[in-house]
Amino acid sequence: MVQGLGLAKKYLEKINEITKLENGTYDVTFIDDVKVNYAPKGIKKAVMTYVDETLKDFVKPEEEEVTESVSNIDSNIKSNINEKQEFQLTVPEKYNSLFNEENLEILFNIVNERKINVNNETVVLPEHYRTLKNDITISMKTNSEIYSNFKKYAATNGITVASLMNYIMDMFLKNVKK
């Protein structure tokens, strides 16, 4: 309980801190964590009014009692540490088995097949898309200017419109979140 300002005990119990500032005013922090700055003249009456009107039924929350025993907490901590250590041990082992020389070579080939190589505005499609069987004809509306530029781009790069469209649709479907 703070002391000061000549306040009665019932008012001082509702105050956490009273700080006198250099300019002569007071910062008063109440038990509801409200901080109010008061001029020195009339501070006693102002504090009593605030407490009577705002904090008359305010009860400061009590700290919760800990019901778990120390040994129970220790065992929980130890089990959490063991679980984390097991996880940390298994992750590197998985990476070591995944990134062996054979798998890296396969991964390298897959990446090279799937990516578009853009060199001097020339697109090299993976061979898979060039040899796909185009067994359906679709009709779709599109902007004529965009489609015209699309056809020119395909022709300039020696790619059929169907192969380029197959590639674009397949890449979209692979990259879209399901």
C-alpha positions as CSV (number, residue, x, y, z in Angstrom):
1,M,0.0,0.0,0.0
2,V,1.3,3.4,-1.0
3,Q,1.5,6.3,1.4
4,G,1.0,10.0,0.8
5,L,-1.3,12.9,0.0
6,G,-3.0,12.5,3.4
7,L,-5.5,10.1,2.1
8,A,-7.4,7.6,4.2
9,K,-6.5,3.9,4.1
10,K,-9.5,2.9,2.0
11,Y,-8.3,5.3,-0.8
12,L,-4.6,4.3,-0.6
13,E,-5.5,0.7,-1.0
14,K,-6.9,1.5,-4.5
15,I,-3.6,3.1,-5.6
16,N,-0.6,1.3,-7.0
17,E,1.8,4.2,-7.3
18,I,2.1,7.9,-6.8
19,T,4.8,9.8,-8.6
20,K,5.6,13.5,-8.1
21,L,6.9,14.9,-11.4
22,E,9.4,17.8,-11.9
23,N,6.7,20.2,-13.0
24,G,4.9,19.7,-9.6
25,T,2.1,17.5,-10.9
26,Y,1.4,13.9,-9.7
27,D,1.0,10.7,-11.7
28,V,-1.3,8.4,-9.9
29,T,-1.6,4.8,-11.0
30,F,-4.7,3.0,-9.7
31,I,-5.3,-0.7,-9.2
32,D,-7.2,-0.9,-12.4
33,D,-4.0,0.1,-14.2
34,V,-5.3,3.6,-15.1
35,K,-2.7,6.3,-14.8
36,V,-4.0,9.9,-14.2
37,N,-2.0,13.1,-14.0
38,Y,-3.2,15.5,-11.4
39,A,-2.3,19.1,-10.6
40,P,-1.1,19.6,-7.0
41,K,-4.1,21.8,-6.1
42,G,-7.2,19.6,-5.4
43,I,-5.5,16.3,-5.9
44,K,-6.8,14.8,-2.7
45,K,-10.4,15.5,-3.6
46,A,-9.9,14.4,-7.2
47,V,-8.4,11.0,-6.2
48,M,-11.2,10.4,-3.6
49,T,-13.8,11.2,-6.3
50,Y,-12.2,8.8,-8.8
51,V,-12.0,6.0,-6.3
52,D,-15.5,6.5,-5.0
53,E,-17.1,6.7,-8.5
54,T,-14.9,4.3,-10.5
55,L,-13.3,1.9,-8.1
56,K,-15.8,1.4,-5.3
57,D,-16.6,-2.2,-6.4
58,F,-13.3,-3.0,-8.1
59,V,-11.6,-6.0,-6.8
60,K,-8.0,-6.6,-7.6
61,P,-7.6,-10.0,-9.3
62,E,-5.7,-12.5,-7.1
63,E,-2.9,-14.5,-8.5
64,E,-4.0,-18.0,-9.3
65,E,-2.6,-20.7,-7.1
66,V,-0.4,-23.3,-8.8
67,T,-1.9,-26.8,-8.2
68,E,0.7,-28.8,-10.0
69,S,3.6,-30.2,-8.1
70,V,7.2,-29.4,-9.0
71,S,7.9,-33.0,-9.9
72,N,5.0,-33.1,-12.3
73,I,6.2,-29.9,-14.0
74,D,9.8,-31.3,-14.2
75,S,8.5,-34.5,-15.8
76,N,6.5,-32.5,-18.4
77,I,9.6,-30.4,-19.2
78,K,11.8,-33.5,-19.6
79,S,9.3,-35.2,-21.9
80,N,9.1,-32.1,-24.1
81,I,12.8,-31.9,-24.3
82,N,13.0,-35.6,-25.2
83,E,10.4,-35.2,-28.0
84,K,12.2,-32.2,-29.4
85,Q,15.5,-34.1,-29.4
86,E,14.0,-37.0,-31.2
87,F,12.6,-34.7,-33.8
88,Q,15.9,-33.0,-34.3
89,L,17.6,-36.3,-34.7
90,T,15.2,-37.7,-37.3
91,V,15.1,-34.6,-39.6
92,P,18.8,-34.7,-40.6
93,E,18.6,-38.5,-41.1
94,K,15.7,-37.9,-43.6
95,Y,17.7,-35.2,-45.4
96,N,20.7,-37.5,-45.7
97,S,18.7,-40.3,-47.3
98,L,16.9,-37.9,-49.6
99,F,19.9,-35.9,-50.8
100,N,22.1,-38.8,-51.9
101,E,23.9,-38.6,-55.3
102,E,21.4,-40.7,-57.2
103,N,18.4,-38.6,-56.0
104,L,20.1,-35.3,-56.7
105,E,20.8,-36.4,-60.3
106,I,17.1,-37.4,-60.7
107,L,16.0,-34.1,-59.1
108,F,18.3,-32.1,-61.4
109,N,16.9,-33.8,-64.5
110,I,13.3,-33.2,-63.4
111,V,14.0,-29.5,-62.8
112,N,15.6,-29.1,-66.2
113,E,12.7,-30.9,-67.9
114,R,10.1,-28.7,-66.2
115,K,11.5,-25.3,-66.3
116,I,11.3,-22.8,-69.2
117,N,14.8,-21.7,-70.3
118,V,14.5,-18.1,-71.4
119,N,17.6,-17.1,-73.4
120,N,17.3,-14.1,-75.7
121,E,13.5,-14.4,-75.6
122,T,13.6,-18.0,-76.9
123,V,11.6,-20.4,-75.0
124,V,12.6,-24.1,-74.8
125,L,9.7,-26.2,-73.8
126,P,10.4,-29.6,-72.2
127,E,10.2,-32.4,-74.8
128,H,7.2,-33.9,-72.9
129,Y,4.9,-31.0,-74.0
130,R,6.1,-31.1,-77.6
131,T,5.2,-34.8,-78.0
132,L,1.9,-34.8,-76.1
133,K,-1.0,-36.2,-78.1
134,N,-3.6,-33.4,-78.7
135,D,-6.7,-35.4,-78.8
136,I,-9.4,-32.8,-78.1
137,T,-10.4,-29.6,-79.7
138,I,-11.6,-26.9,-77.4
139,S,-13.4,-23.7,-78.1
140,M,-12.8,-20.7,-75.8
141,K,-13.3,-17.0,-76.0
142,T,-10.3,-14.8,-75.6
143,N,-9.1,-11.4,-76.5
144,S,-8.2,-11.3,-80.2
145,E,-5.1,-9.1,-79.7
146,I,-3.7,-11.3,-76.9
147,Y,-4.4,-14.5,-78.9
148,S,-2.7,-13.0,-82.0
149,N,0.4,-12.1,-79.9
150,F,0.3,-15.6,-78.4
151,K,0.3,-17.2,-81.9
152,K,3.1,-15.0,-83.1
153,Y,5.2,-15.9,-80.0
154,A,4.6,-19.6,-80.5
155,A,5.5,-19.4,-84.2
156,T,8.6,-17.2,-83.5
157,N,9.9,-19.8,-81.1
158,G,9.1,-22.8,-83.2
159,I,6.4,-24.1,-80.9
160,T,2.9,-25.1,-81.8
161,V,0.1,-23.2,-80.1
162,A,-1.3,-26.5,-78.8
163,S,2.1,-27.4,-77.2
164,L,2.5,-24.0,-75.6
165,M,-1.1,-24.0,-74.3
166,N,-0.6,-27.5,-72.9
167,Y,2.5,-26.3,-71.1
168,I,0.8,-23.2,-69.7
169,M,-2.3,-25.1,-68.5
170,D,-0.3,-27.9,-66.9
171,M,2.1,-25.4,-65.1
172,F,-0.9,-23.5,-63.8
173,L,-2.6,-26.6,-62.5
174,K,0.6,-27.8,-60.8
175,N,1.2,-24.4,-59.2
176,V,-2.3,-23.5,-58.1
177,K,-3.1,-24.2,-54.5
178,K,-5.6,-27.0,-54.2
